[in-house]
Amino acid sequence: MIKEIYWEKALAQSEISISRGSLFPLNTTVINNKIYKSEDFIIKKLDTSKFKKNFVYGPKLNPFSPWEKDLEIEKIGNNHQLILNKYPVQLGHILLITNNWKPQIGWLDIDDWLALKTVNNDTSGLWFFNSGPLSGASQPHRHLQLLRRSSQEIICPREKWFLGIRENPINNVVFEKKIKVKKLNLSNNVESLYKTYLELANHIGLGDPISNEVPLFPYNLLITNEWIAIIRRSKDYKLGFNINALGFAGYILTTDKSNLLYLEKNGPEKLLENFI
């Protein structure tokens, strides 16, 4: 039985950080009943009324170097740190960052997978990775993200879809060459996990670390205890929607700029076709 020490620390630190004004949970409202009736997507409206526009002149600061002490959870090995996401989509939204600079657009390395495995042995759920700005990453410093799930919870709304295409061809010609899913066991040795990642990346045309300094295209990863999915991306914004890995997991976030008429008429899966 896993102890979930990191999860408990994340929740405790979240309370402290909110009280100190260091953490800003996203305020959202589920709007499925107005737009979409099925359960394979959860569509939410983001309240942007409390967002402040801060204009920063000069080079953009790296919020992970150093990271805010109020967001700190735990050191992971010698090269990684667990911190809270400053703008969490759920309470206890965790980031696994590299201590020193590594680019988000670069290849994940075996140390990243070892750190992920270390955390997952204690606290698991839905891991996701946005490889750069065109796949939804908001920061250039390397970070993976974890939304904790209990053993009774579904990993994500689209889990059945991903489990289905793991065994059968994708019934969507747009997705067919851009999404690959494979069985995964995160308790396997780290070399096996790293090899699986590189095989999937090569399968959808990203290249490999030996031949290519960085992946040839932006991409998303979704990682669970039982499966891994990789999605090749072309853009992160269209029709008023910003889509990262969570969009493909079945979580669609809308704002006042989102074209809800398009979403209602065509459905969320058709929306996602615009981003690969």
N, C-alpha and C positions, 0 to 999 in steps of 0.2 A: 504493500500500500504506500503510495507516494505521500509525502508529508506536506507538500505545498507551502514550504517555508517562504519561498520567494513571493508567492501570491499573498500570504498574510502580511509580509513586509510591505508589499505594494499597496495594499488596502490601508494599512496604518499610516504609511507615508503620504498617501493621497489625502487623508483627512488633515494631516499637518500642513501639507502644501496648499490645500484650498483655504485653510484658515489664515495662511500667511500671504495669500494673494499670488501664489506662484503657479497655481494649476487652474486651468479654465475648461472644465468639462463642456463638451458641445451640447447645446440644448436643441433637441430634435423632437419631431412629432411624426408618428407613423401615419401615412396618408394612403395606404393600400386600398382602403374601402372606396376611395374616390377615383382610383386609376386602374387598379389591377387586382383581380380576384383570386389568383392562384397563390400557393404558398412557397413557390420556389424563388421568390424575390421578396425582400422587405424594402419598401420605398419610404424614405423619410424626408421631411422638410426641415432644413437647417434654419434656425433662428439666428440671423446675422445682425440683429438690432444692437447687440452689445459689443460687436466687433469695432475696434478702433483702428483707424488708418494712421499708422506711424510712418512718416517719411524719413528714411535713413539715407543720408548722403555719404558717398564714398563706398568702399568695398563692403560687401555684405558680411556680417560677422558669422562665425561658425558657432552655433549654440551648443555644440558637443565638445568644444575645445576651448576652455574647460566646460563641463556640464554644470548645471546649477546644483548646488549641494542639497537644496530643498527637494530635488527630484531623484536623488540617489537612492538606490535600493540595495545593491550588493555587487561586489567585485566578482567576476567570473574568470578564473584562471589568471594568467599574467597579461592577457592582451585585450580583455573585454570587460565591459561594465553594464550592469542592468540599471536603467533609469526609467522614470515615468514619462510617458508622452505628455507634453505640456498642454495639449489640446485633445484629450482622450475622447474616443467614440464610445467607450464604456469605462466605468470606474476600474482602476487597476490596469489600464492599457499600458503594456510594457514595451520598452525599446531595449534591444541588445545592440550596443554600439562598440566600435573598436576604440581602445584607449588613445591610440595615435591615429593620425590621419591616414585613411584609406578611402579611395573614391567610391562613391555609390555606383558609378557606371563601370567599375572594374569587375573582374571575375571574383565571385566568392571563393575563398581558399579553404583549405582543409582545417585551419584554425577556426574559421567562422563556423564550420559544421561541428567541430568539437565543442565550441561554446554553446551552440544551439542544443546539442545533445545533452550537455551538462545541465542546462536550465530545464530542458524537457523531462529529464529524469525526476525532477522535483515538481515542476508546474508545467502542465501541457495544455494544448488547445489548438487554436488556429494560428499558425505562423504565416506571415506573409512578407513579401519583399518586392519593392518597386525599384527597378534597376536604375532609374534616372528620371529627369523631369518629364520625358515623353511617356513614361509609364506611371506617372503619378507621384514620384518622389518629391518631397518639399525641401529636403536638405541634401547637400552633396557629400556629406560625411557618412561613411558606411553605417547602416543600421538595419536590422531586421526587427519585425514587430510581432508581438504575441497578444492575442485575445484569449484569455484563459477560458476553458470550458470544463465543466464537470463531466463525469462519466455518464450522467443522465441527459446531458444536453446534446442537441445536434451540433455538429461542428460549424455548419453554415447552411443557409437555405438551399444552396445548389448542390449539397453533398450527394444526393441521389443521382443527380445528373452526372457528376464527376465519376461516381462509382459505376454508373452505367456505361460511360464511354471508355472506362478503363478496360472493359471486357469486350466492347463492341465498337464498330466504327461510328464516328460522329455523324449524326444525321443533319449536317449543316455544311454546305460546300464552302462557305466563307470561313468557318472555324476549322475545317478539316486539316489544313496544313499548318495552322497557326497555334493549335492547342494540343498538347500531349499530356496524358495522364498515365501514371505508373504506380503499381503497388509498392508500398514502402513500409518498412518497420524501423521506427526511429531508435529502437533498442539495438539495431545492428551496429557493427563496428563502423567507425567514422570513415574509414577508407571506402567502404561500400556505399555509404551515403554520398560521399563526394563523387564517386564514380557514377552513381545514378544521376546526379545533377548534371555532370558533364555530358553524359549520354543523351539526356533530354535536350540540353542546350544545342548539341550538334544536330539532333533530329529535326529541330525547327529552324535550322539555318543560322544559329548564332556563332558558329565556329568553335574554336577551342583555344585554351590558354597558350598552347605551344605555338600555334600559327597566328593568333590574333591577340594583340595587346589588350584589347577590350572587346566585349561581345559586339557582333556586327549590327545588332538591332536592340532596341530597348525591350524589356520583357518584365513579366510578373511571375512570382512564384507563390503558390499556395501549398503549405506543408502541414500534414497531420500525422497522427500515429500510424495511419493505415495507407495513406496515399499521398502522392505529390503531383501537382499540376504545374505546367509551365505554359505561359501565354505570350506569344510574340506580339508586340505592340507597334503602332504607328504614330499615335497621338494621344494626348491626355485630355484634350478639351474639344468639345463640339456640341452644338445645339444647347449651349448653356449648362452642360454637365461636365464636371471633372470626374474622371473615372480612374481609379487605381486598382490594385489587386482585389480589394473588397467588392468592387462592382461585379467582377466575374465570380466572386463567391456568393453573390446574390444580394448584396447590400447597396442600394442605389440612394445616393444623397442628392437632394434637389435644393435649389435656392430660388430666389425671385427671378433669376435670369434663365432658369431651366425651361425648356420648351415642353411643358406638360401635355399639350395637345398631341405632339408627336409621340410622346411616351404612351399616352392613353390609346392612340390609334394603332400604333405598331407593336407595342409591348417592349419590355426591357431587353429581351434577347436580341431583337432587331436593333435596339439602341446600341448594344455592345458591339455589333458588327462594324459600327463606325470607327472603332478604336483599335482595330487589329489590321 
